[in-house]
Amino acid sequence: MKSFYLTTAIDYVNGSPHLGHAYEKVLADVIARFRRLMGDQVFFLTGTDEHGQKVQQSARARGIAPQQFADEVSAEFRALCTKLHISNDDFIRTTEERHKRVVRDLLQRLFDKGEIYRAEYRGFYSTRQEQFLQEKDRNPDGSWPEIFGEVTEILEPNYFFKLRGYQDWLVDFLKKNESFIFPRYRQKQVLEFLTEPLNDLCISRPRERLEWGIPLPFDENFVTYVWFDALVNYYSAVVDKPGLWPADFHVIGKDILVPPHAVYWPIMLHAAGLPPPRALLVHGWWTQRGAKMSKSTGNALNPLDLVTEFGVDAFRYFLVREMNVGQDSDFTREQFLVRYNSELANNLGNLVNRTLNMTTRFAGGVVPAPVDSAEEEPERALKELWKTTHTEFIQLCEGFQFHLALERLMVFLTAINGHIELRAPWKLAKSTEPGAAALLPTVLATMAEALRLGAALLQPVMPSTTEKIQAALGHAPAAAWRDELEWGTRLTGAKVSPGLVLFPRPEPEKK
Ligand code: ME8
């Protein structure tokens, strides 16, 4: 069995989870579930990024220890995973011993190889915010924004990683591995970034200013700073699991591609004698009225509110159906409701209920055997459509085009509803025409079988819905997904439930 190691970014614990975090986890989960269904042995990692100035400050503001603060917020992210039915195999926290040990080992290894050196760091420092500022933090007129208070230029000793020495190697690596980054146009952006010379990377902060970090093994007066801690999580989680490194995909947002994931990470690994990950999957942002949703802009939606209101599967469906992986999407409640009502309630929900209801009314609640000789063009057309739908669905998922895969599936579900309208089982049941007696069971069997198949395709995105539909159809799924996707007569004789409400009408919005 092929192993497939997949990760998400690890979330900062300096704020509660928002829609952007939820999306990344759902996207990665859909990939993980899809790969498992395709027969891979998946290892799926997520977690939290817990060190740094902001966590130290937030904890201090609340008068608690940073570890307690990190414990609380990390638990929120873990709870989000449970609530979203994320099938992660592990959850790593950067404050865990297993992680800190690997970070320190890696730093020591690089130090011993001469890849890390000590030098003076020069920068503009805000005492009020307790952080170094960058040129981009300045006002357009060159002054520093009010929030930073007094800003002074300071010099302090620090440790640097020799990034510059690996620039040519990285350019060469990216040119040889054209599909290292998905979508591909982002790889070009990285190469463009690499046309300018890289600076060596400052990887430390003196402990007297930042206590909340991992001490450098070769100088305990300093802690590692940001990326040397965070990125290593992908490796530290599997260091004791042979065969998993290198990761197959790191799923990340576009803000942390350049330079951390596309430049620092492959170079850090290569310098340490480890292979870089096989690929990076870079998604866009959820925005609100065009602005990135984030805790600092205060426009972050709490994903759990939507889950509570519409159910986890409707939420997962919307995120994956709406976003073209790589591009940005604006989140509006109106658009959510449009998809919920038209695609889920009216198309899928209606199909489920009609199928169960008609099987109950016209076949005593047991899926009849189709009569082959009664099959005509409409039944054959639906079977044909299924063939192209499921082949294309799989190809689209393999290329991360989940929004299009779900669109194809919706077209198939619409076609099943169309078939029901055309064949009108309620008329066939009353008809005295000669063919009607054989056509009725054939039509009922066709709609039930088509629904079973459609529900099977939904599984990576809406696992609970698939299970509910299978249970309502009295169907125990095949062990292998591929077998489950074959049109056949598996349902013949299955006892169905009389009805199933999957997508209740939402309450009118409170003003
Ligand atoms: O960057 N839409 O943590 P983070 C979509 N700890 N995705 C979004 C988003 C939005 N509006 N806002 C954030 C960090 N994200 C680091 C990562 S990895 C070794 C360390 C995504 O909590 C963002 O792009 O700020 C990132 O991939 C993830 O959420 C965590 O963001």
Boltz pocket constraint, residues with backbone or C-beta under 6 A from the ligand:
constraints:
  - pocket:
      binder: B
      contacts: [[A, 8], [A, 9], [A, 10], [A, 11], [A, 12], [A, 13], [A, 19], [A, 20], [A, 21], [A, 23], [A, 24], [A, 49], [A, 230], [A, 231], [A, 232], [A, 233], [A, 251], [A, 252], [A, 253], [A, 254], [A, 255], [A, 256], [A, 283], [A, 284], [A, 285], [A, 286], [A, 287], [A, 292], [A, 293], [A, 294]]
      max_distance: 6.0
